[in-house]
């Protein structure tokens, strides 16, 4: 099975070591880089999508949640995971998509950001195009291969340092070929694992790395209520929730969303895409 690191143990932290975001981090700075937005526009991505300024030493910036404010906003994000070597499994009938989840988000009118792998977009181009042309959604980059950008990372094979930027750019190319338009210059590391070398390798791509502060626990889960309970217990104003849009490995996500959305709305929360959360 594909490994979904967001639902598992942490990646560790420290200089040169893999860093994950499973515990709630300190609020990220939300300073917007106009030059990064301009570069994204030149790459065929919307200039309107805000990005963070580069980190120390020009490293790719990392966004984990909006600063705590009185605004009750929350971003639901969904990783559409498919690794580069899973084509044979898809050919045998395994489903890495989740049309029922997308349909429920539309029915509930929930804006969301889908972090999609390029391989997923190639396998399901009609769905990638539909999601990427619906103003309710935006598509962000989850790599082409869903291989690790630092090791160890939940058993994922590793991307060579020299190939990291190419892997990310290949995913953006797959989105364009599928006909997606609402593509934003955000990147999520497979498994949530990264280190400073990976941030340095991706700096020329002019993307903002997006992590999370709420882990849904939907990967491999069989109890939708347990997933909903975990999300509802973790959400705070400005939270960013990681979930999955992969039916075979996250089969109860749609069920959980049908409970999460009305309960958070009853608490006064408004759902936003990552691009809006970055403006906070």
C-alpha positions as CSV (number, residue, x, y, z in Angstrom):
1,X,0.0,0.0,0.0
2,X,1.1,3.6,-0.4
3,X,2.3,5.1,2.9
4,X,0.5,8.1,4.2
5,X,3.0,9.7,6.7
6,X,0.5,12.3,7.9
7,X,-1.4,9.7,9.9
8,X,1.7,8.0,11.4
9,X,4.6,8.8,13.7
10,X,6.5,12.0,13.4
11,X,9.5,12.6,11.1
12,X,11.7,14.1,13.8
13,X,13.2,17.6,13.8
14,X,16.5,19.3,13.9
15,X,19.2,20.6,11.6
16,X,19.6,18.3,8.6
17,X,17.2,15.7,9.9
18,X,13.7,15.1,8.5
19,X,11.1,17.5,9.9
20,X,7.4,16.8,10.1
21,X,4.5,18.8,11.5
22,X,2.4,16.3,13.5
23,X,2.3,18.4,16.6
24,X,0.8,21.9,16.6
25,X,3.7,24.3,15.6
26,X,4.1,27.9,16.5
27,X,2.1,30.2,14.2
28,X,3.8,30.8,10.9
29,X,4.5,34.2,9.5
30,X,2.1,35.1,6.8
31,X,4.2,37.8,5.0
32,X,3.4,37.6,1.3
33,X,6.2,37.7,-1.3
34,X,5.1,39.7,-4.3
35,X,8.2,38.5,-6.2
36,X,7.3,34.9,-5.6
37,X,3.8,35.5,-6.8
38,X,5.2,37.0,-10.0
39,X,7.5,34.1,-10.5
40,X,4.5,31.7,-10.0
41,X,2.5,33.6,-12.6
42,X,5.4,33.3,-15.1
43,X,5.3,29.5,-14.5
44,X,1.6,29.4,-15.5
45,X,0.3,29.6,-12.0
46,X,-2.2,32.3,-10.7
47,X,-0.5,35.5,-9.6
48,X,-3.4,36.1,-7.2
49,X,-2.3,33.2,-5.0
50,X,-0.2,34.5,-2.1
51,X,3.1,32.9,-1.1
52,X,5.4,33.4,1.8
53,X,8.7,35.2,1.6
54,X,11.7,33.0,1.4
55,X,13.1,31.7,4.6
56,X,16.6,32.2,6.1
57,X,19.3,31.7,3.5
58,X,16.6,31.7,0.7
59,X,15.1,28.4,1.8
60,X,11.6,27.5,0.6
61,X,9.2,28.9,3.2
62,X,7.0,26.6,5.2
63,X,3.4,27.4,6.2
64,X,1.7,25.4,8.9
65,X,-1.3,27.4,10.1
66,X,-2.5,31.0,10.1
67,X,-1.7,33.2,13.1
68,X,-4.2,32.8,15.9
69,X,-6.8,35.5,15.4
70,X,-10.4,36.0,16.2
71,X,-11.4,34.9,12.7
72,X,-12.8,31.4,12.8
73,X,-11.4,30.1,9.6
74,X,-10.2,26.6,8.8
75,X,-8.7,25.0,5.7
76,X,-9.5,21.4,4.8
77,X,-6.8,20.0,2.6
78,X,-6.9,16.6,0.8
79,X,-3.9,14.7,-0.5
80,X,-4.6,13.0,-3.7
81,X,-1.8,10.4,-3.4
82,X,-0.6,8.1,-6.1
83,X,3.0,7.1,-6.4
84,X,4.9,6.8,-9.7
85,X,5.0,3.0,-9.5
86,X,1.3,2.3,-8.7
87,X,0.0,2.2,-12.3
88,X,-0.2,-1.6,-12.3
89,X,-2.4,-1.6,-9.2
90,X,-4.7,1.0,-10.7
91,X,-4.9,-1.2,-13.8
92,X,-6.0,-4.1,-11.6
93,X,-8.9,-1.9,-10.3
94,X,-7.5,-0.3,-7.1
95,X,-9.0,3.2,-6.8
96,X,-6.7,6.1,-5.8
97,X,-9.5,8.6,-6.4
98,X,-12.6,9.5,-4.4
99,X,-15.3,11.0,-6.5
100,X,-17.9,10.7,-3.6
101,X,-15.7,12.9,-1.4
102,X,-15.4,15.6,-4.1
103,X,-19.2,15.4,-4.7
104,X,-19.9,15.8,-0.9
105,X,-17.6,18.9,-0.8
106,X,-19.5,20.4,-3.7
107,X,-22.9,19.5,-2.1
108,X,-21.8,21.1,1.2
109,X,-20.2,24.1,-0.6
110,X,-16.9,23.6,1.1
111,X,-13.9,25.3,-0.4
112,X,-10.8,23.1,-0.3
113,X,-7.3,22.7,-1.5
114,X,-6.4,19.4,-3.1
115,X,-2.7,18.5,-2.9
116,X,-2.3,16.3,-6.0
117,X,0.5,14.2,-7.3
118,X,1.3,14.4,-11.0
119,X,0.9,10.7,-11.3
120,X,-2.7,11.0,-9.9
121,X,-3.5,13.7,-12.5
122,X,-2.2,11.4,-15.2
123,X,-4.4,8.5,-14.0
124,X,-7.5,10.6,-13.5
125,X,-7.2,13.5,-16.0
126,X,-10.9,14.1,-16.2
127,X,-11.2,14.4,-12.5
128,X,-8.1,16.6,-12.3
129,X,-9.6,18.9,-14.9
130,X,-13.0,19.0,-13.2
131,X,-11.4,19.8,-9.8
132,X,-9.0,22.3,-11.4
133,X,-11.8,24.2,-13.1
134,X,-14.2,24.4,-10.2
135,X,-13.8,27.7,-8.3
136,X,-14.7,25.9,-5.1
137,X,-11.3,24.2,-5.3
138,X,-7.6,24.8,-6.0
139,X,-5.0,22.3,-6.9
140,X,-1.6,22.3,-5.2
141,X,1.5,20.2,-5.8
142,X,2.2,17.0,-3.9
143,X,5.1,16.0,-6.2
144,X,4.9,13.9,-9.3
145,X,6.1,10.6,-7.8
146,X,5.1,10.8,-4.1
147,X,8.6,9.7,-3.2
148,X,10.3,11.0,-0.2
149,X,12.3,14.3,-0.2
150,X,14.3,13.1,2.8
151,X,14.9,9.7,4.3
152,X,13.7,7.9,6.3
153,X,10.1,8.7,5.5
154,X,7.7,5.9,6.2
155,X,9.4,3.5,3.8
156,X,8.9,5.8,0.8
157,X,11.6,5.6,-1.9
158,X,13.7,8.7,-2.0
159,X,14.0,11.4,-4.7
160,X,17.5,12.3,-5.6
161,X,18.4,15.8,-4.5
162,X,19.2,16.8,-8.0
163,X,15.8,15.6,-9.2
164,X,13.6,17.3,-6.6
165,X,12.8,20.4,-8.5
166,X,12.2,18.4,-11.7
167,X,9.8,16.2,-9.8
168,X,7.8,19.2,-8.6
169,X,7.8,20.8,-12.1
170,X,6.7,17.5,-13.7
171,X,3.7,17.5,-11.5
172,X,2.7,21.1,-12.6
173,X,3.1,19.9,-16.2
174,X,0.7,17.0,-15.5
175,X,-1.9,19.4,-14.1
176,X,-1.6,21.6,-17.2
177,X,-1.9,18.7,-19.6
178,X,-5.0,17.6,-17.7
179,X,-6.5,21.0,-18.3
180,X,-6.6,22.2,-14.7
181,X,-6.6,26.0,-14.3
182,X,-7.0,26.7,-10.5
183,X,-3.4,25.6,-9.8
184,X,-1.6,27.4,-6.9
185,X,2.2,27.6,-6.2
186,X,2.0,25.5,-3.0
187,X,3.8,22.2,-2.4
188,X,3.3,19.5,0.2
189,X,6.1,17.1,0.9
190,X,5.1,13.4,0.6
191,X,4.7,12.1,4.1
192,X,5.2,15.6,5.4
193,X,9.0,14.8,5.6
194,X,11.6,17.4,4.7
195,X,14.9,18.9,5.8
196,X,16.9,22.0,5.0
197,X,18.5,20.4,2.0
198,X,15.0,19.7,0.5
199,X,14.0,23.3,1.2
200,X,17.1,24.5,-0.5
201,X,16.6,22.2,-3.5
202,X,13.1,23.5,-4.1
203,X,13.9,27.2,-3.6
204,X,14.2,27.8,-7.4
205,X,10.7,26.5,-7.9
206,X,9.3,29.5,-6.0
207,X,6.7,27.4,-4.1
208,X,5.5,27.7,-0.5
209,X,5.6,24.4,1.4
210,X,2.4,23.7,3.2
211,X,2.2,21.5,6.2
212,X,-0.7,21.3,8.8
213,X,-1.5,21.6,12.5
214,X,-4.4,19.1,12.6
215,X,-3.9,15.5,11.6
216,X,-7.2,13.8,10.7
217,X,-5.9,10.3,11.1
218,X,-8.0,9.2,8.1
219,X,-5.3,7.2,6.4
220,X,-6.2,3.5,6.7
221,X,-9.0,4.4,9.2
222,X,-12.2,2.4,9.2
223,X,-14.2,4.5,11.7
224,X,-15.4,7.8,10.2
225,X,-16.6,9.1,13.6
226,X,-13.2,8.5,15.1
227,X,-11.6,10.6,12.3
228,X,-14.3,13.3,12.8
229,X,-13.7,13.3,16.5
230,X,-9.9,13.8,16.0
231,X,-10.4,16.8,13.6
232,X,-13.1,18.4,15.7
233,X,-10.9,18.2,18.8
234,X,-7.9,19.7,17.1
235,X,-9.3,22.6,15.1
236,X,-8.6,26.1,16.2
237,X,-9.0,29.5,14.4
238,X,-6.6,29.4,11.5
239,X,-6.1,25.6,11.5
240,X,-5.0,23.7,8.5
241,X,-6.3,20.1,8.4
242,X,-4.6,17.3,6.5
243,X,-6.9,14.6,5.0
244,X,-6.8,12.3,1.9
245,X,-8.6,12.0,-1.4
246,X,-7.6,8.3,-2.0
247,X,-10.4,5.8,-1.7
248,X,-8.4,2.6,-1.3
249,X,-6.3,3.9,1.6
250,X,-8.6,6.4,3.2
251,X,-12.1,4.9,2.8
252,X,-14.0,6.8,5.5
253,X,-12.9,10.4,4.7
254,X,-16.1,11.3,3.0
255,X,-18.2,10.0,5.9
256,X,-16.1,12.0,8.3
257,X,-16.4,15.2,6.3
258,X,-20.2,14.9,6.3
259,X,-20.0,15.2,10.1
260,X,-17.0,17.6,10.4
261,X,-18.5,20.3,8.2
262,X,-21.8,21.0,9.8
263,X,-20.4,20.7,13.3
264,X,-17.6,23.2,12.6
265,X,-20.1,25.5,11.0
266,X,-22.3,25.3,14.0
267,X,-19.3,26.5,16.0
268,X,-19.0,29.5,13.8
269,X,-16.2,28.4,11.5
270,X,-15.8,29.4,7.9
271,X,-14.1,27.1,5.4
272,X,-11.4,28.6,3.2
273,X,-8.8,27.4,0.7
274,X,-5.1,27.6,1.7
275,X,-4.7,30.7,-0.6
276,X,-7.2,32.6,1.6
277,X,-5.7,31.3,4.9
278,X,-2.3,32.6,3.7
279,X,-3.7,36.0,3.5
280,X,-4.7,36.0,7.2
